[in-house]
Amino acid sequence: MTMFIRSLLLLAVFQPTIGLAQQEQENPLIKLLDVPEGLPEISTDEPLAVKYSAEKAAEYLDRSALNWVKTKNCVTCHTTLFYMVARPALHSILLDSGEVRSFYEDYRKVRWQEKGPSEAAGFWPIVVGTGLTFNDAQTTGRLSDVARDVLDMMWTVQRDDGGWNWPHCDYAPMEIDDHYGVTVAALAIGIAPDDYARTPQSVAGLGKMRTYFNNNPPLSLHHRAMLAWISVRIDGIATEQQRQDTLAELLALQREDGGWSTAGFLSDWKGLERGDDEPLKTKTSDGYGTGLVIVIARELGVPANDPRLHKGIQWIHANQRESGKWFTESPVNDAGNLISNAGSAFVVLALQACGELPGWPFSSTQPDKQ
């Protein structure tokens, strides 16, 4: 082999590594040491960005997730969970430090090394297991040993009624009732690679979940939207007609500017009221509502070039804030607008689902549902 050919082969082998190294040099990793301790204010007054930037979105997701880890030393569904789900979509735009993934893994490797969570703290393995599972699906496409272990733990703290104890912080729609936690757990099992849903513990646990959903019908359109999403992969959750009815409800709530309002998914929840007795703000588009509808619509088979989704993507391009986030106001009671973090992650997923970012490993066609 000539020296010239050998050089070409070596260049081909090491080109990806060279590319990543160059990217890291040009755009230094945001690390835990780089973020302050103490949660920053998430305000509606932050100006809009001059133009949409995927790189700024990646920077915001990194900073918000690492800041939460540094300040609170825990995982949470409104910030770190959907960071784990969405951040791989931006890997080619900006590398991440991997510290949030390592923090998730440490729940199993360190905190739960000798003793796992109790039933009273059943929400922890849902948040950790879902984050690891989605992250695996977005990266290697294989279920990692640590994710499998945490999902196995999740079943051990499932209640007899099929649910799990979930935070009741009055932070709608994520931390307000057990129903949301069960849908997140079901979504993780439906997404999990390597046929995890067919394992004996999953089959038994899913059966108990179906019983839970039968005994605890959805209270809001947000509940129904989550059920429609998981029913794409898991049988016995919602019928095709129910999926299409929910999809029609969601799409009908699109605002004139192209976005959706999170509060609009909660307005049919009888008894759910704002703490200040003001009506829910259903007429303002936000990141969480817009991202969620586009993702679920794509999962339910709506093509990316559908005019409604295209209009939603245009809203996303026009409504990024200077920091890189997409703002979402706490829809019911004051939760510091932390849902903006999950909302920004869902916007990234929406962009990915519509082909504006690479990937989208979550197929919307699942012929062999569990």
N, C-alpha and C positions, 0 to 999 in steps of 0.2 A: 504493500500500500504506500502510495506516495505521501510525502509530508503534507502536501496541499490537501489531499482527500482526507487524511487523518484530522487535519485542522478543521475542515468543514464538518466532519462528524462530531468532533468535540464541541464545536460551536452549537450544533443542533441540539446536543444533549443538554448543554448547560444554559441554553438561551432562556428558558423560563426562570431559572435561578437568577441569571443576570438581570432579567427584566424586573423581578421582584426587588432585587437589591437596589436597582436604579430608582424604582418607585419609592422605596423607603428613604433613600438619600434625598430625593427631591421633595417628598412629603413625609417628614418625620412622624413616627408613630405617636399617637396620643396615649400616654401611659397613666397609671394610677398616681404616680408622683407629680404629674403635670396638672392635676385638677385640684381645686381647693376643697377643703372640708366645710360643710355647711351648704344646705340646698339653696340655689339661686332662685330668685323670684321669676315666675313664669307669668308674664303680663301680656294682656291684650294690646297694650300700647306699643309694643315693639314694632318698629317699621317693617314694611315689606322689603324683601330683597330686591335689588335692581333687576336681577335676572335669576332664573332657576339654576341651582348648582347641585349636582349629585355629590360633589366633594364636600360641600358645606353640610349637606345632609349627613354624610358619614361622620364628619367632625362633630356635629351636634349629638348624634346618637352615641358616639364614643364618650364624649364629655358627660352627658347626662347619666349614662349607665355607670361609668366609673365614679362619678361624683356620688351617686346613690350608694354604691358599694363602700366607698370611703367614709361616707357620713353615717350610713345606717347599718352597714355590715350585715346585710340580708338581701335575699331575692324578693322581688315583688312583681305582681302582674302588670302594674301600670308603668313600669320603667324597664326593668332588666329582662323580664320574660320575653316581650316582643322584640327587644333588642336582639336576643339570641335567635329569634325566628327570622328577623329581617336583615341583620347586619351582613351575612354572607353575600347578599345580593349586590353589595357595594364593594366587595373584595377587590375587584378589578379596577375600581376607582381609587380606593384608598385602603391600604392594609390596616388591620386592627392589631392591637397588642396581644390579643388572646387572653388577657387577664380576666375578663368577665367569664369566659368559658372555663378557665381554671377555677374561678370562684365557685361556679356551679358544680364542678366536679368535686371540689373539696367538701361539699355537703356529704357526699357518700364516702370519700376517702378519709376525711378527718372528723367532721361532726358526728357522723353516723357510723364510725368505724366499729365501735363496740355495741352501741345501742341505737336503734332506729327511732323514728318519730312515733309518738303515740297517736291513738285515734283522735284525741282532743286536738292534736296539731296536724290533722290529716291533710291540710292544704299545702304544707311544705313539699311533700313528694310530688304533688300535682304540678306545682310551679317549677320545681327543679327538673322533674322528669319530662315535662312538656318542653321546656327550654332546650334541654339536651337532645331530645328526640327530633325536634324541628331543625335544630342546628346540624345534627347528623344528616338529616334528609337533604339539607341545603349544601352540605359539603362533601362528605364521603359517599353518601347514598347507602350507607350501612349503619345498622344500629350498634353503637359502641357498647362495650361491656358495662361501662359506668351508667349509661342511660338505661340499659336493660335492668341493671340492679335496682335503680331508683324506681322504674316502673313496677318491678316486682314488689318493692316496698309499698308502693301506692296501694296495691290490692290488699295488703295486710291491715291497712287502716281505713278501708272502706266500711261504712256502717252497714248494719243488716238491712236497712231500708234502701240501700243502693247508692246513697249519697256520701258526702264527706263533710266534715266540719270546715267551714269557709269563713273568712273574716267578714264580720257584719259591721263595717265602719260607716255605713250610710253613704258610701262613695259609689253612686251609680255610674255606669252599669256593671263595674267590675268587682267591687267589694261591698256588696249590699245583701246578697242572699246566696244560699247554697246552690241554687239552680245553675248559676254561672259556672261555679267550680266543677260541677258534674259535666257540663258541656265542654269545658276545657280539657278535662281528663279524657272524655270520649274522643275529642278531636286528636289528642296525642296518640291514642291507640289506633285510630283510623289512619293516621299519617305514618306511624312507626314502620320503618323498613323491616325487611327480613321476616315478613309474616308473623310479627309479634302478636298480632290480634288473634292468631290461631292457637296460641299457647293455651294450655288448660286453664291457667289462672285468668287469662284474658276472657276466654269464653264464659267462665263462671261470672266474672266481674261485669262483663257487658250484659249478661242476663239480668243481674241485679240493677244495672243502670236503666235498662228498659222498664223495669218495675218502678223505679224511682220516677221516671218521666211520665209513666201512666198515672201515677198517684199524685204527681205534682205538675199539673199542666202549666204551660207558659203564661206569664202575666203581662208580657209586653211584646212588641214587635222585635225588640232586641233579643229576647229569649227565643222567639220563633226563628229569627235569622240564624242564631247559633245552631239551633236544631236542624235547620235546612242545610247548613254547611256540613255538619257531621253526618247527616243522613246520606250524603253522597258516597260515603265509604262504609257506613254501618247500617245494616238493615234494622227494621223495626223501630226506627226513630221518627221518621216522617214519610208520608207517601209522596209519590211524584206530584199529585195534585196539590198537596200541602206545600211542597217545595215551590211549585210554580205560583201558587197564591201568595206566598211570602215574598218571592222575588218581585212579583207585580207590585205589592205594597211598598217594597223598598224603592223600586225604580220610580214609582209615582211621587215619592217625596223629594225628588230632585228639585233643587232651587233654580231660579232663573239664571243665577251666575254659574251653574254647572255642578255645584257641590251639594253635599247633604249635611243635615244637622243631626248630631248625636241625640239631642233632646227630642227630636222628632220620632225617634225609635222608642221613647219612653212615655209619650203623652197618653197612651192607652192603658197605662199601668194604674189601675184604680187604687187610690189611697197614697200614691207616690206624689209628694208635694215638696216644693222648695222650702227651706227653713225660714226664708224671709216672706213666705206667703205670696210671692210674685209668681206669675204663670211661667211655665217652662219656656225657654227661649228657642222656639222651634224654627225660627225664620233666618237663622244665621248659619251659614255653611262653616264646617270645621274639618280639621284633618282626620280625626278618628271616624266620623260619620262617612266622609267621602272615601277614605281608604277602605273601610270595612265593606261598603256596598260594592265597590269595584271588585274587590277580592272575591266576595261571595258570588257576585254575578258571573265572574269568570269561572269559578268553580262549578256553578250550576249550568254552564254551557253557553253563556252569552259571549259572542265573538268579540275580540279586542277592538275591531273596527266598528262596533255598534255605535251609532251617533251619540247615544246617551253616555256611554263610557268615554268616548272621545271628548265629549264636553267636560266630563269629570276630570280627565287628564289635563285638559286646558286649565281648569280651575287650580289643579295642583301646581302647574307651571307658574301660574300668576300669583299664588298666595303663600309662597315660602317666605319666612321671616329672615331678617338679616343674620340671625344666629345659625340658620340652617333648619330650624324646626318648622312645623305647621301647627298653628295654635288651635287648641280645643279648650273651651271654657268648661270647668266642672259643671255638669249639666243640672245637678240638683242642689247638693250642699257643697260648701267650700272645701275642696280637697287640694288647694294650692294649684289648681289647673294641671296637676301631674298627669292627667290623661293626655296632655299634649305629647308626652314622651311616647306612650303607646300609639297615639294618633300619628306621630311622625313615622313610626315603624310601619304602621299599616299603609301609609302613603307610599313608602318604599316598596312594600309588597304589591301595592296596586300598580306601580310603575313596572315592577318586574312581571306581574301577571299579564300586563298589556304589551310586553316586549320592549319596553323602554330601558330596561336593565336586563342583563343576561341571566339565564337560568330558568326559573320557575319549575322546580322539580316535582311539584304536586299535581299529578295528573287529575283532570276533572272527570275522567272516565274510569270507573272502578267496577268492572264486570263481576268480580268475585268478592262482593261485600260480605262482611262478617255478620 
